[in-house]
Amino acid sequence: ADDYVVSETSQPNYSAGEWGGDCDAEGNITIEAGNSYSCSITNTYVPPVITTGTIEVCKYNDTNGDGQPEYQELTSVSWLDKIKNFFVNVAHAITLTPSNPLSGWTINISDGDELSDSKVTGENGCVQFTELPFGTYTITETAQSNWSQTYPNDPNSIQVVLNNEFQSGYYFLNHFTEPTPPCTSNCGGGGGGGGGGSPLADLSLTKTVVGGDPTSTGTVFSYTVTVSNSGPSNATNVVVTDVLPASVTYSSSTASQGSYDNTTGKWTVGTLAVGSSATLQLTGTLVAGGTTTNFGSAISSENDPNVSNNTATYTFALGGGVTPPAPQVLGAQTELPRTGGMPIGGMLYLSWLAPFLERFRLRKIKK
């Protein structure tokens, strides 16, 4: 008889084996000539302990300045498919990718202690911070000229609690404002601007909602936009850009001077004397619940000594009493959801539309 020791080569994430059969607990076996033997070994898989992960952050162009991501439109599909796709996306909380990514933006991350890192967005507008220890992080962006951050705006940073291998869905939105063109003629300081330097005109913009925030969808309400010139020179070729957010449909506008083009969102004001103001009242209907943000900006031909007050943002959010639009299939809202969650309006639509779709399916089967 001969004595042997049986062993195995270990693999990651598996416990040491437990021997059985003809082997003892240590893997020892005595073999006698003419006999056959069988040993077994059982290993238990031990999942690895994950303590680091990746955070993905993306950057998008908020072309209309409403503080909401702008998603690709559904094209080349029937209206019935659009409705079906809309409700499927809401029901299953599918997260869509916003359009208009911005490259060349610096995104910063910090844990408030030792870790600090920065990366620049590529063509898809995104960066990934990898091998981060689980914990809480603050993410910011590095500002660029003529761009204003529209999301997040209070505060202007993103707080992330990392506790998974990969976390995404975090983004920044910025709106571009055309820079004030340089003065090329009559730059001698007109309208009280003083001597021979370039004239200065300090424009400021404010925005209010007439009569308070709307309380339900279907409410007709008005924004009042006021542009003022604090001088010291007259402001010429004043233009205010104010595009209504997607949750508000345009009805009418009234300007104290100049004209408003609801297609481009540009209010051509003209000249504002020192100390004067002009107002624009925009009337629309609230067609979607959730958070509504309206953004506006003002420029003129003169140099502005204080551009920090050239923009204005107004935000309000509906509470639980959101009233859904009237149940009407052809007029159903087909815009894709702007978040991954289930909005209240979407749930109300689903509960109304389910019986109709079931009857439609049965009729198709019978045919």
LINURVEN-V418201 format. One line per field, one symbol per residue. ss: DSSP state (H for helix, E for strand, - for the rest). A space follows every 10 residues. Layout:
ss=???
This chain:
ss=-EEEE----- ---E---EEE E------EEE E-------EE EE--E----- -EEEEEEEEE E--------- E-------HH HHHHHHHHHH H------E-- E----EEEEE -----EEEEE -----EEEEE EEE-EEEEEE E-----EEEE E------EEE EE---EEEEE EEEEEE---- ---------- ---------E EEEEEEEEE- ---------E EEEEEEEEEE EE--EEEEEE EEE----EEE EEEEE---EE E----EEEEE EE----EEEE EEEEEE---- EEEEEEEEE- --E---HHH- EEEEEEE--- --------HH H--------- ---HHHHHHH HHHHHHHHHH HHHHHH-
